[in-house]
Amino acid sequence: MMMDDGEILVDLIRDLFGKEKQHYESKGQIAVNCPQCDEGKNKGNLEINYIQHVFKCWSCAEVNEMKGPLGKLIDQYANKKQKKIYAVFKPEEQTVKEVKKPKIKLPESYVRIMDSSEKYPVRRQAYTYLKNRGIDDYMIRKYQIGFCDKGSHMGRIIVPSFDKEGELNYYIARSWDPHSKAKYKNPDYEKDKIIFNESIINWKKDIFLVEGVFDGFFVDNSIPLLGKYMSDLLFNTIYEKARGEITIGLDGDAFKDAVKLYEQLNGGRLFGKIKILKLPNDKDICDLRGNINEYYYKMKH
């Protein structure tokens, strides 16, 4: 008996993400574990509609940009054979070139902490939050850290990123309210198309690859991955431009992901130049205030 289109797509999804947690055949909707945020918790937060050809992770859609046309997900995680299979079923409109997004802008009420009055109550809240996390005035100035006191980003720390030309290419918007339902409210731009703060990276010096922007404040010449994975753009740029050693320092609970990055990078002309940190399971570089010398891990070959 021949399989119909839906069955073929379901099999393809299973090949990519494992057995589903839920499957609503009448809706063409299947729930699987998210490759970005599940980390073995088996929550099934990634929902894929193979009739409408869209997907969304209900846990990390905004933070990791895990949402959009199914083709985007296939491009990111499928091998060549799986991509060829999906190409047969991909809706025609998804093959049309994407409309260019408008130029990214910082939130309207963003103001740099260094430019604001120390007497301003909201500025004091933002500044106190940063100080409590060990972030000093030098870091605040170097990374142009600011805050928003009104609008959709009110009550958030803003950390802008600039490309090699000095143009804004992304920003992090982190709430300082511990009770906030949404810790981050970052722009809807593809993170794999940018290198965070490329404008201040010295490719001739040793480089740190870290998970989050706040981790990057504590180690020199760092590139935040904004997650646990490395984009093709970053990999290719590192391979082409990096001249020093590269240290991978993901959060303590992501050591397996750090090892994958190590294996991905430690080859060709970069062989022997890659180092890795193994942090305590419940710590990250920010928690340790950059005191990481004792956590270098010697990989076995």
C-alpha positions as semicolon CSV with decimal commas, in nm:
position;residue;x (nm);y (nm);z (nm)
1;M;0,000;0,000;0,000
2;M;0,136;0,340;-0,098
3;M;0,184;0,601;0,176
4;D;0,005;0,934;0,144
5;D;0,182;1,269;0,173
6;G;0,095;1,311;0,541
7;E;0,237;0,972;0,634
8;I;0,561;1,044;0,452
9;L;0,599;1,379;0,629
10;V;0,524;1,222;0,968
11;D;0,792;0,961;0,905
12;L;1,033;1,238;0,807
13;I;0,957;1,429;1,128
14;R;1,011;1,112;1,334
15;D;1,345;1,053;1,163
16;L;1,452;1,406;1,257
17;F;1,315;1,445;1,610
18;G;1,221;1,100;1,739
19;K;0,885;0,950;1,829
20;E;0,612;1,207;1,887
21;K;0,453;1,289;2,222
22;Q;0,117;1,369;2,061
23;H;-0,032;1,329;1,715
24;Y;-0,360;1,490;1,609
25;E;-0,415;1,335;1,269
26;S;-0,736;1,529;1,200
27;K;-0,542;1,856;1,235
28;G;-0,220;1,729;1,082
29;Q;-0,039;1,832;1,399
30;I;0,242;1,645;1,572
31;A;0,428;1,730;1,896
32;V;0,793;1,630;1,939
33;N;1,081;1,727;2,166
34;C;1,244;2,058;2,073
35;P;1,608;2,015;1,964
36;Q;1,689;2,360;2,102
37;C;1,546;2,356;2,454
38;D;1,423;2,011;2,558
39;E;1,760;1,882;2,688
40;G;1,627;1,536;2,765
41;K;1,320;1,657;2,956
42;N;1,085;1,489;2,704
43;K;0,827;1,770;2,713
44;G;0,717;1,763;2,348
45;N;0,698;2,143;2,321
46;L;0,775;2,157;1,949
47;E;0,452;2,138;1,751
48;I;0,459;2,085;1,375
49;N;0,159;2,116;1,146
50;Y;0,245;1,916;0,835
51;I;-0,071;2,025;0,655
52;Q;-0,005;2,396;0,694
53;H;0,374;2,343;0,692
54;V;0,447;2,555;1,000
55;F;0,612;2,490;1,337
56;K;0,646;2,649;1,679
57;C;0,809;2,559;2,010
58;W;0,583;2,674;2,293
59;S;0,881;2,706;2,525
60;C;1,152;2,884;2,326
61;A;0,987;3,026;2,012
62;E;1,086;3,384;2,095
63;V;1,423;3,318;2,252
64;N;1,557;3,069;1,996
65;E;1,340;3,170;1,699
66;M;1,189;2,823;1,692
67;K;0,886;2,913;1,482
68;G;0,794;2,975;1,122
69;P;0,760;2,779;0,796
70;L;0,843;2,410;0,823
71;G;1,102;2,451;0,548
72;K;1,311;2,661;0,787
73;L;1,318;2,375;1,039
74;I;1,404;2,121;0,770
75;D;1,689;2,340;0,640
76;Q;1,835;2,362;0,989
77;Y;1,818;2,000;1,102
78;A;1,775;1,769;0,802
79;N;2,047;1,595;0,606
80;K;2,068;1,612;0,226
81;K;1,850;1,307;0,170
82;Q;1,579;1,433;0,407
83;K;1,585;1,777;0,243
84;K;1,529;1,617;-0,097
85;I;1,230;1,425;0,040
86;Y;1,077;1,742;0,186
87;A;1,138;1,938;-0,134
88;V;0,877;1,716;-0,306
89;F;0,607;1,826;-0,059
90;K;0,718;2,182;0,018
91;P;0,443;2,436;-0,061
92;E;0,515;2,651;-0,361
93;E;0,483;2,975;-0,164
94;Q;0,765;2,866;0,067
95;T;1,005;2,857;-0,225
96;V;0,948;3,226;-0,299
97;K;1,233;3,449;-0,190
98;E;1,169;3,602;0,151
99;V;1,068;3,965;0,164
100;K;1,355;4,166;0,307
101;K;1,283;4,264;0,665
102;P;1,301;4,628;0,764
103;K;1,624;4,745;0,923
104;I;1,641;4,650;1,288
105;K;1,599;4,930;1,543
106;L;1,650;4,949;1,916
107;P;1,334;4,987;2,129
108;E;1,213;5,347;2,117
109;S;1,264;5,413;2,488
110;Y;1,616;5,263;2,504
111;V;1,866;5,482;2,683
112;R;2,224;5,397;2,770
113;I;2,286;5,374;3,141
114;M;2,597;5,589;3,100
115;D;2,379;5,867;2,954
116;S;2,108;5,864;3,221
117;S;2,083;6,043;3,554
118;E;2,183;5,850;3,865
119;K;1,882;6,006;4,039
120;Y;1,632;5,849;3,798
121;P;1,448;5,566;3,983
122;V;1,422;5,329;3,683
123;R;1,789;5,380;3,607
124;R;1,869;5,286;3,967
125;Q;1,666;4,964;3,932
126;A;1,851;4,866;3,614
127;Y;2,189;4,960;3,758
128;T;2,127;4,768;4,082
129;Y;2,028;4,457;3,885
130;L;2,350;4,472;3,684
131;K;2,566;4,533;3,991
132;N;2,408;4,235;4,166
133;R;2,515;4,021;3,872
134;G;2,873;4,146;3,898
135;I;2,858;4,376;3,596
136;D;3,073;4,685;3,652
137;D;3,087;5,031;3,496
138;Y;3,356;4,929;3,246
139;M;3,131;4,654;3,107
140;I;2,832;4,888;3,100
141;R;3,026;5,137;2,888
142;K;3,200;4,883;2,665
143;Y;2,878;4,703;2,570
144;Q;2,658;5,015;2,568
145;I;2,417;4,851;2,812
146;G;2,092;5,040;2,852
147;F;1,735;5,003;2,970
148;C;1,377;5,089;2,876
149;D;1,144;5,281;3,106
150;K;0,828;5,265;2,895
151;G;0,665;5,093;2,600
152;S;0,670;4,724;2,514
153;H;1,021;4,677;2,656
154;M;0,966;4,860;2,982
155;G;1,165;4,715;3,273
156;R;1,424;4,544;3,055
157;I;1,800;4,562;3,024
158;I;1,899;4,622;2,661
159;V;2,230;4,495;2,521
160;P;2,282;4,597;2,156
161;S;2,495;4,410;1,903
162;F;2,678;4,567;1,610
163;D;2,815;4,407;1,295
164;K;3,164;4,453;1,151
165;E;3,051;4,779;0,990
166;G;2,926;4,912;1,323
167;E;2,559;4,878;1,225
168;L;2,303;4,743;1,471
169;N;2,225;4,378;1,387
170;Y;2,049;4,248;1,703
171;Y;1,981;4,320;2,068
172;I;1,901;4,133;2,388
173;A;1,612;4,259;2,602
174;R;1,629;4,096;2,947
175;S;1,373;4,167;3,221
176;W;1,515;4,254;3,563
177;D;1,188;4,152;3,728
178;P;1,236;3,798;3,871
179;H;0,859;3,741;3,840
180;S;0,838;3,833;3,471
181;K;0,661;3,567;3,262
182;A;0,890;3,640;2,968
183;K;1,254;3,668;3,074
184;Y;1,362;3,777;2,725
185;K;1,188;3,981;2,456
186;N;1,434;3,981;2,170
187;P;1,368;4,100;1,813
188;D;1,217;3,866;1,555
189;Y;1,534;3,839;1,348
190;E;1,723;3,524;1,255
191;K;2,014;3,479;1,496
192;D;2,197;3,246;1,260
193;K;2,239;3,537;1,019
194;I;2,442;3,749;1,263
195;I;2,755;3,729;1,477
196;F;2,677;3,899;1,806
197;N;2,898;4,207;1,860
198;E;3,120;4,126;1,563
199;S;3,230;4,490;1,568
200;I;3,450;4,434;1,875
201;I;3,587;4,086;1,797
202;N;3,961;4,067;1,737
203;W;4,007;3,760;1,518
204;K;4,383;3,759;1,582
205;K;4,339;3,706;1,957
206;D;4,208;3,406;2,152
207;I;3,827;3,381;2,134
208;F;3,567;3,255;2,381
209;L;3,240;3,103;2,263
210;V;2,980;3,147;2,537
211;E;2,613;3,069;2,567
212;G;2,461;3,401;2,673
213;V;2,539;3,770;2,639
214;F;2,582;3,814;3,016
215;D;2,846;3,537;3,014
216;G;3,034;3,728;2,747
217;F;3,079;4,030;2,972
218;F;3,320;3,834;3,192
219;V;3,565;3,692;2,936
220;D;3,762;3,896;2,686
221;N;3,698;3,874;2,313
222;S;3,386;3,660;2,350
223;I;3,111;3,566;2,105
224;P;2,771;3,482;2,259
225;L;2,603;3,200;2,068
226;L;2,260;3,304;2,201
227;G;2,202;2,937;2,267
228;K;2,394;2,610;2,256
229;Y;2,450;2,579;1,883
230;M;2,677;2,743;1,628
231;S;2,543;2,882;1,302
232;D;2,702;2,802;0,966
233;L;2,791;3,171;0,937
234;L;2,983;3,170;1,265
235;F;3,155;2,839;1,189
236;N;3,270;2,958;0,846
237;T;3,385;3,295;0,983
238;I;3,582;3,134;1,266
239;Y;3,743;2,887;1,028
240;E;3,840;3,167;0,789
241;K;3,943;3,444;1,030
242;A;4,036;3,305;1,374
243;R;4,410;3,300;1,436
244;G;4,430;3,232;1,810
245;E;4,291;2,958;2,033
246;I;3,916;2,913;2,079
247;T;3,765;2,823;2,416
248;I;3,413;2,681;2,435
249;G;3,239;2,777;2,761
250;L;2,874;2,677;2,768
251;D;2,668;2,656;3,087
252;G;2,750;2,367;3,320
253;D;2,435;2,174;3,229
254;A;2,521;2,190;2,859
255;F;2,857;2,010;2,862
256;K;2,738;1,752;2,606
257;D;2,652;2,037;2,369
258;A;2,994;2,192;2,435
259;V;3,159;1,863;2,338
260;K;2,962;1,862;2,011
261;L;3,090;2,213;1,936
262;Y;3,444;2,102;2,020
263;E;3,419;1,810;1,778
264;Q;3,269;2,036;1,512
265;L;3,554;2,289;1,535
266;N;3,855;2,075;1,617
267;G;3,961;1,985;1,266
268;G;4,146;2,116;0,963
269;R;4,360;2,420;1,034
270;L;4,185;2,464;1,372
271;F;4,297;2,121;1,498
272;G;4,463;2,152;1,839
273;K;4,349;2,512;1,884
274;I;4,017;2,432;2,051
275;K;3,977;2,425;2,430
276;I;3,672;2,342;2,637
277;L;3,543;2,429;2,984
278;K;3,351;2,193;3,210
279;L;3,171;2,417;3,458
280;P;2,976;2,302;3,766
281;N;2,639;2,165;3,656
282;D;2,439;2,456;3,803
283;K;2,678;2,737;3,703
284;D;2,763;2,950;3,403
285;I;3,047;3,194;3,335
286;C;2,836;3,483;3,461
287;D;2,771;3,303;3,792
288;L;3,146;3,244;3,831
289;R;3,227;3,608;3,748
290;G;3,471;3,483;3,487
291;N;3,683;3,283;3,734
292;I;3,719;2,984;3,501
293;N;4,087;2,883;3,504
294;E;4,027;2,569;3,712
295;Y;3,754;2,443;3,478
296;Y;3,955;2,378;3,162
297;Y;3,887;2,019;3,057
298;K;4,131;1,798;2,869
299;M;3,952;1,607;2,598
300;K;4,049;1,247;2,529
301;H;4,136;1,155;2,172
